[in-house]
């Protein structure tokens, strides 16, 4: 039976991973977390963050690519696939319309507050940086770590939850390096909790076509809408983030129900 919730090749790929792959995935998470902590320390020491951030990105991306190539798994194993490229990009853009319209997007920017657009070149530069930071997280945590965790954890829901916790925890490490224990405050705690369902959503996008591209597109749009405006109103950002997060949850539920309905319809047609 065809399952519309995930691509058949995704299920076949993750089923072949062993305990060794799972252990490597955990080591990659620990390595990434240490590097994130070190990045925060460089900020506290006053080092040039453009240089420090570039070194961080080069090292962590090179480590993942090296593991994939050395183990002869191929970049397709972390979602860099031409197959179903347009449907995958279309899916990422469809969900990307939520932050484009809500959050710090067009609704508050043009309709409610009348914010001023930044210069076009500044928007492109900021979006490029946003893409690089979002894409490397997706490649490492959704494409690599999440898939390899199945070598240790065979239960689907548990593997996704563990991957989501890893994704959440790594975000606090640069702040720990910079602020120390002061990084653990209420709003950061709420932010880390919100990142858990966000990873689950990323993973669902990923396994629909076994492609990393819709995740990268959505992640970039979600993080990059602030780059559109000069000094966006902070009041809307607080309220708008809650509205946008609720819209994500609603859209995700509707999408999953739609896919499950397609699964049920596929059963009698395939039995004929």
C-alpha angles and dihedrals in degrees: 000000000000115000113207093193092073139012116260092232090055092058091046092049098050092044091064096058118108136207089271090059090049093050090049089051091054090047090052089052091051092046091050091048092051090049090050091051090049090051089055090050091053088055091051089050091052097246121159103276095202090060094039092048092049092051090048093052095045093050098047095042092046090050093055095045090047092053092048094048097040090052089045093233096133130224089271087072089068094045106272095135133145092205113104089001096151096045088047094051091044090054092051092048092048093057090038088066088074096067091034090060101030133028104042093339137108099307097061094027100053106014107035109026106011095226119190119250118240119238112288093241091051091051092051093048093048092046090050091054090046091051093050094051094042095044096051091052090050093048093050104036103030102027100037116015098037094050095045093049087075087073087070103023116046097179107093099214094046093048091051092048092051090048090049091052090051090050091050097045096050090061092065096052099083089049090050089053091050105034101021117209089347087078088077103083134132099268093046088050091053090047092052090050091052090052091063096067088038090061090047088054092048090051092050090053089048098051095044090078099003086245131131093204100083089049092052092047095049094042092051093049092046093052097035106055090092088064091070098071144056109236101339115210110271093209092063092046092061095045094033093056091057091049092048093047090052089050090053092052092048093047091047093052092048091048094049091048089050092051092048090050089054089050091054092048090050093059100071094038092054092046092057 
